[in-house]
Amino acid sequence: MNLNCPKCNSENTQKLSAIVAGGTIHSRSHGTSVGGGGFTTGGLGGGVMSTSTTGMSQTELAKRLSAPRKKYWALFIVALGVISAPTVVGFLVGVPLGLYLFFAKNQKYNREVYPKLKADWDQSFYCHRCEAVFIPAA
């Protein structure tokens, strides 16, 4: 298999998934704090606090070359229906209809468009010289 860039013939190519994995950092931290003190009335008090954070950061290149994502329906559509429906009937008809249409559109994308996009992404390479994205010829 020839992994040279078809546009500029550079050998400086890399699989998209490797670029994204190398440019993505997942972080997690946990912490515990203990404190105590006295009150002016003579009493004592104390407490324990536990914290946990998680995060992810990506290089700009990893972001730009990330895999396509499936589409999901979101609750903000309900909020749009509430705002745009001036009557109870408009709300009762508009919100469920809007949700159904949005959900059906996304399900169709996930079923018909996404698998091909993801399969192509899984096979794609990036040229570090001319920035072309390509699928190598077999």
N, C-alpha and C positions, 0 to 999 in steps of 0.2 A: 504494500500500500504506500503510495506516494503522499507524504505529509507536507510537502512543499506548498507554499501559497500559490494558488493558481493565478493570482493577479500580478505578483511581483517575483515569484519563484524563490522567495526567502525560505530558508530552513528554520528560521526562528518562529516556529509555530507552537501552539500549546492547546490542549483540549480545554473547552470552556469550563467543564466541571472542575478541572484541576485549578484553573485560575480563580474560580469562585470559592472553592474550598480553601485555597491558600490565602485568599484575601478576606476571609471571614473569620472573625474572632468571637467566640461565645464566652461570656464571663459570668461568674456566679460568686457571690460573697455572702458570708454569714458573720454576724457579730453578736456579742452579748455584753451588756454593760450592767454593772452592779453599783448601786449608790446608797448612801445612808446619811442621816443627819439628825440633829437634835432640834427640838422646838423650844421656844422661849418659855413654854409652860412646863418644861422638864421632860416631856415625852420624847421618844425616839421613833424614827421612821426609816424605812428603807424600801428599796424596790429593785427589780430586775427587768431589763428590757432586752428583747431579742430582735434582731433585724436580719432581713434577708433580701438581697437584690440579685436580679439577673439582667443580662443585657447582651446585645450583639452589636458589633460594628463591622463595617465593610469598607474596603478601598473603593474609590470611585469606579475603577475598572471592574471589580467584582460586582458592584451594583449594576453597572451598565450591561454586563454580560450574564446576569442572573437568569436562571431557568424561567420559562413562562409559568404563570400561576393559574390555578383554577379560579373561577369566579364564584363568589358566594353572595347570597342575598343578605342584606343588612337591615337592621332595625330602623335606620335613619329614614327608610322609605315610609314607615309608619308615621314618623314625625312630619314628613312632607305631606302625607295624606291629611293629617290633623290640621296643618296650617292651611292647606288648599281647599279643604272641605268646609264651606260656610254653613252647611246644614247637616242635620243628623243623617238624613238620607244620603247626602253626598259622601259623608264620612263612612256610613255603613256599606255603601256600594264602592266608593272610590278606593278606600284603603285595601280591602281584600282583592279587588281587581288589580290594583297596582302591584301588590305583593305577588299575586299569581303570575302576572305578565313578566315581572322582573325575575322571579324565580324560574319560570319556564325558559326565558331567554338565556339565563345563566346555565341552566341544566343542559340546554341544547349546545351551547358553547363547550361545556365540559365534556359532553358526549361526542361531539362531532369535530370540533376544531382543536381543542387542547391536546388530545393524544398525538396528533400529527406534529404539532408545534414542539411538544416535549420529546418525541422520538427524534426529530431533526436536531434539537438542542443537544440531546445525549450524544449525537455523532459529530457535532460541530467543533471546529478548531478556530483559533484566533491567530492572526499574523501580527507579531509585535513590530514589524517594520511598517506595513501600510495600513494596519488596523482592519483588514478584511476578515470577515467571518465566512467560513466555508465548510462544506462537507467533503472530505477527501474522496476522490474517485477510487472505486474498488480495483 
